[in-house]
Amino acid sequence: MSSEPRHYLLLQGPHGPFYTQLTHALQSRGHSVVRVIFNSGDWAGSSAFGSISYRGGVSDFGHWIETLINQSGITDVLLYGDCRFYHKRAIRAARRYQCRTWVMEEGYIRPFWVTLEPFGVNGHSLLPKRFKHWLATYSTTKIDLKTPESPRNVGRGMRGLVFWCHIYYIMRTLGHVAYPRYRSHRPVPYLLEAGTWLKKLAKLAIGRTRRADAAAEKLIAEGTPFFLVPMQLDADAQVHHHSPFNSMCEFLNVIMDSFADYAPSDATLVIKSHPLDSEVRNYERYAKKEAARLGIANRMVFLHGGAIPDLVKVARGVVTVNSTVGLQSVHHHCPTKVLGRSIYDHSGMTDPAKLEHFWNTPQKPDYVMYRLFRYFVLLTCQLNGNFYSIRGRAMLVEAVADRLEAEQDVDEFERTRLADPQVTQISDALKVAIRSAASEPAGSIEDQSRPAATGR
């Protein structure tokens, strides 16, 4: 553990009391903590002690945060999501002053895990290069691939998430006058989203999910050959910052045009909505209109339900922008095509062929490489817990504090970032170890069809 006290700066985090509890944990260990408040909603679940409000515009934030880092002697910056307007400027400032930057995100592997990485997450993550470096320097020392794969069941925390989301948006609305220049990274006004959510909840109340689950079960039972396309949220940074698409409609256009031109005539395209989509945009109507235009209306199914694991186990393949559903697909030996940037889109885990070839000759994942990658991810950046359940949050607070205190040299990470060895083969001893472990349960990746929300 670190012998010197650190000076932590907390920027926007998950809804609720997680930051307050983490602050108390770090202070009890002798560290100092400063938190920046950007809007009235940030006060939800928080204590005022050690907080500083920022009421300026986005364009002024870079200079403001540099001054704060410099004058306060900040050593570490912690934030949730690295693509928000304020966070991008904070990361640049932290690098200028050689502060460690720690980025939190929902778990790469779900449920029961949370991601904490230095420098960045998702498309900004160093994981692919660090993984190659680890493989290139791996010794034949026996490793236990099941060691980090038995997390405690901390629940999904959905009730806590819903509760704190409501509190956050109520406080943000009522306190808008105190932070008039705040700019959200979300493209849709939250009052509009609230209205569409009420409509969606009404549909759920009259049994839409039940009917969708039945449709998915029928599709599987009949043995219909199909390709699965999991939707992502239009507000997701994964789409806007780590893919060639500006929206999910653009993604659907590419997928459906290619499927109509190149997919086998007996195949069906199954598009599955994201469970947390507010449905500001009616993707089902859009997809059906495009299917009719392309002449594939009888070969396209749009689902609002169905368990992801059950679907990927029998699908011919999965096509995604860069969703964590893709990693679940690889886990279940399903051929997977990624069209954006993703931490798992390498090393034979996904199909490198062009999309037009994927429809006809989908390539199964290299399961040996997948087991290695999963082990490495769990070992290096996944923490057992969650932000929203009481038990999950208590576990996560201690785990994050431990990880932040650990002696991890920034220079070491920089060397890893620059190193990109070409790994052409894995030792025979390592292959034996992986295959032996693969014959036993790999640790479940449960239904990710209802993942936690990804921020404000």
C-alpha positions, 0 to 999 in steps of 0.5 A: 500500500501507499506509504505517502498520503495522496490528494484525490480529486473526484469529478462526476461519478455514479448517482447516489452516495458512492462518492461520499462513502469513498471519500470517508474511506480515503480520508480514514486512510489519511488521504485528502479528497476534493470533489467538484460539483457540476449541477444540483443533481450532483448533491444527491447522496453527497455531503457538502464537506470538501466539495467545490462547485463549478458554475462556469461554461465548458470552454472555461473548465480546462483552465479552471481545473488546471488551476485547481490541480496545481494549487491543491497539489492533486495527485490522482483524478477519479472520474466516471466515463472519460468522454464527457465534455468536462472529463476530457478536459480534466484528463488533459490537465491531469496528464500535463501535471503528471497526475494519475487518472483513474476512470470508472465504468460499468463492468466489462464482465457482468454482472457483479463487476465494476471497471477501474482503469488508469488512463481510460476505458473502452476505446481509450483503454490500454487493455489490448496492448497490456494484454499483448505485452503480458502474453509476450512476457508470460512465463510457463509458471502455472496460473489458476484461471479460476482465481478471480472468477468467483465474485460475490453475488451483490445483486444488480442494484436496479432499485437503487439505480432507479431511486437515485436517478429520480433524486438526481433529476429532481434536484437537478431540475429544481436547482437549475438556476444555481448552475445555469451553464451546466452542459450534459453529455446526453444528446436528449433533454432529460425531461423529454426522456422522462416523458418517453420513459413513462410511455415505455413503462406503460407498454411494459405494464401491459405485457410487452416484455412477456410477449417479446420473451415468448417470441424469442423462445419461439424463435429458438425452439423452431431452430430458425437460423439467425444473426443477432444484432444487439442495440446500444444507446444513442447516448452511449460514448461507445457509439459516438467516440469509439465507432464510425457511426453518429447514431444507431440508425446509421448502424442499422442502415449498414447492417440491414443493407449488408444483410440484404445484399450478402446474407444467406436467403435462409437466415433471419436478422434479429435486432434486439432493443436495449433494455434501457433505451428510453425510446425517444426514437422508435427503432422498431418502426425504423427497422421495419420501414428499412426492411420493407424497403430492402425486401427483407421484411419477412426475414427481420425480427425486432425483439424488445425482450429475450435473454441474451445468453439463450439467444447467442448460444444458438445464433449463427453470429452476433454483429455489434458496434462494440457492446459488452454483449459481444464479449458475452457472445465470445464467451458462448463460442458464438462468432462475433463481428465488431464494427467499432473499437472494443477492448476484445476485438483482437487476438482471434476472439472476434471475426476479422473478415469484412461484414459481407463475408461474415454472413456466409462464413462466420469464424468462431472465437479462439476460446483459448485466447478468450480464456486468457483475456478474460483472466487478464481483465478480471485480474487487472481492472475488474472489482467485485461490487456495484454502485447501487446496492447497499452490500455491493457499494460497501464492497466496492468502496473498499475495493476502489480505495485499495486499488487507488492506494496500490503502488502502481507507477505511472511510468510503468503504464506509459511503457506498457502503452507504448509497447506493442509486441507482436504475439504470434504464438502461445507456449504449449504449456499455456495452451494446456493450462487454458484447455484444462481450465476450459473443460471446467465452468469458466464462471458465468456471464449472466444475462446482460439484457438488463445492464446498469445504466452508464451514467448521466 
